[in-house]
């Protein structure tokens, strides 16, 4: 229970716990793909560090080689080796089978693409006039905070978009924000993916909870900039009626 291998396991475990459980308490939950990327980078850094010399490489790989080869194993080490060599392939095969095997079972629950917002957000109106100055300010804020994911052309093709599943919304598509009221966008931007109700599962949004960084004024003006930049108009209560 000591040495480079044990230290690496502690570092990787601590990194995963920090990214998965501690960081969301301070900011917003990270997408699973981003967590996997950080873990891979951490593992790569450890491997580079422990392979910088022959001595450190022997200290790191030695326990693994002795365990797999059965060299000088006594007591519980030998049955543990056999257990790993038998159980690990079985677990990999079982997981592969469960992922690929067809199933006729319905999903646990139906997903609503646009779930209803909480009551306090229903019917809210943008309190800021749609002046050229406010729209330009909204576009500037959009470029700073939103365009990395939703794209400079409001088409959901920002430089960070390929890293998310589901992908960021394409505002230029008439099936997205053109079908929604401004109050709905205000709720979604303010509360982010963590604010979605259970019917928004299983594909929750990765959008941050922007209320922690942006005041309501900025959010409303970003909404103006999104509609104007995407050449769309928000849905109104008159259209609902």
N, C-alpha and C positions, 0 to 999 in steps of 0.2 A: 504493500500500500504506500509506496513511495517511489520517487524517480520521475524521469521525464514523462513517461506514459501516464502515470497517475496525475501528475500536474496538468498535463494537456486535457485529460478528462474533466478535471475540476474547472479549468478555464472555459472549455466548451460548454459545460453545464451552466456555469455562471452567466456566460454570454447569452445563452438561449433563454434563461429565466429573466434576465434583464430586458431583452427585446420583447419577449412574449407577455410578461406580466407587470414589470416595473415601468417601462417606458410608456405604455398606454395610460398610466395614471398621471403622467406629466404632460403628455401631448395627445396624440391620437394613435389608435392601434395601427401597427405596420402590416402591410399585406404579407401573406405567407411567403410569396415569392421573394420579397425583399429580405425577410428573416432568413430564408435559405441562402440568399446571396451573402449576407453578412456572416453566416456560419461558415460558408465555404471560404470566404476571405480569411476568417480567423484560423480555420484549419490549415489553409495554405501558408499563412504566416508562421504557424507552429512547425509545420513540416520544413519550411525553409530554415527556421532557427535551429532545429535539431538535426539538420543534415549539413550544417556548415563545416563539420569536421568529422573525421572517422570515429573519434571517441564518442562524441555526442550521438552519432548515428547508431553505434553499437548499444549505447545506453537506452536509446529509444526503441530500437527494433529488437534488441536482445530478448526481452520478456515475451514478445509476440512470437518470435521464432522458436524459442524453447517451449512455449505452450503448445504451439501447433505441431511441433515435431515430437513432443513427448519426452524430450531430453531431461533426464534427472528428475522426473516427476514422482512424487511419493504422496501418500495419503489421499486427500480429496482432489488433488490436482488432476490425476489420471481420469477418474470418472467425469470430472468437470469438462475435460478436453473432449471426451467422447460425446458428452451431452451437447456441447456446442457444435461439434462437427455433424451431429445428427439432427438436432432441433433447428439450427439456423437454416439449413436448406429447406426443411419442411415448412418453416414459417414463411420463407420467401416464396415457395411454391403456393402455399395457401393464400397469401396476400395477392399474388399474381392471378390466381384462379378467381378469387372473389371480385377482383377489379374487372376482369375480362368476361366472366361468365354472364350470359344474358339472364335477365330477370323479368318476370311478368308481374312483379309487385308494383303497385302504384307508389308515387312519392309520398313521403310522410305527410306533406301538406302542400297545397297549391301555393304558388308564388304570385303575388300581385306586383306588377312592374312599377306602378305608381300608387303605393299605399296611401290611404287617407292620412292627412296630417292631423296632429292634435288640435283640439277645439280652439285653443288660443291663437292659432295661426289661420284659421278659416276666415276668409273675407277680409283679410288685411289689405289695405291699399298703400301704394307707394306714397309716402308723405312728401317726397321731393319732386319738384316740377321737372318735366322732361325738357330742360333747356339744353342748348348745345354745350354749354359749359359743364353741366352735370353729366351729360352723355360722354363727353371727352374724358372727364375725370374717371368715369366708370370704365372706359376702355383702357385707360392707363392702369387702373387697379387690376383689371382683368389680365393685362399683359404681365403684370408683376406676380400675381398670385395664381391665376387660373390657366394661362396659356401653356405652361409646361405639360399639362395633361390634355386640356381641351383644344390646344392648337391656336396658333396665331390667326388662322382663318376660321376659327370657331367650328371646325369640322371634326373635333375629337382625335386629331392626329398630331398631338404635341410630341416632343421628343421623349417624354416619359410614358406615353400611352402604351407602347408594347409591353410594358411591365405589369399591366393590370388586367385582371379578369374578374368581372366584366370590364370591357374597355370604357374609357370616358365617353360621355354623351356627345353626339354630333349635333350641335345646336343649329346648324344649317339645314338639317333634316326637318321637314315640316311635321314629322311625327313625334318630335321631342318637345321643346319648350313652346312651340306654337300651339300645342294642345293643353298647355298648363297656364294657370293664373300666376301672377307675380307673387302672390302670397305663398304659393306652393314652392317656388324657387327660393323664396326667402327662408322658408323652413328647412329645405334641403341643404342650402349653403350654410345656414347658421348652425344646424345640428350635425351635419355630415353623415357619414355612413353609420356611425355608432348610434345615431338617433333614429334609425329606421325601426319600425315595429316588427314583430315576428313574421308577419305575412310578407315582409321584404326578403326573407330567406328563400332558398339557401345561398343566393348569390348577392351578398351584401355589397354596398358601394364602398370603395376605398377612399372616398372624398374626406378630407380632414374636417374636424369640427371647428369651422372658421370663427365661431363666436369667441374663441379663446384668443384670437389675434386681430380680428377686425370688428370695429364698432358697427352698429346697425346702419348708420349712414353710409358707410363704405359698401356694405352688402347691397343695399337698395340701389346704389349708383352702379355697382357691378352688374346688377340685373338689367338696368337701362342699357349699359354698354353691350351686354350679351345680345339682347333683342335687336339693337340697332346694327351691331356688327354682323349678326347672322341674317339680317334682313327679314326678321319675323316680327309678329305682333303678339302680345300676350292675350290669352283667352280672357274674356270678361264675363261678369255676371249676366249681362244682357244676352250673351251667346248661350249661357247655360239655360236661361229661361226659354 
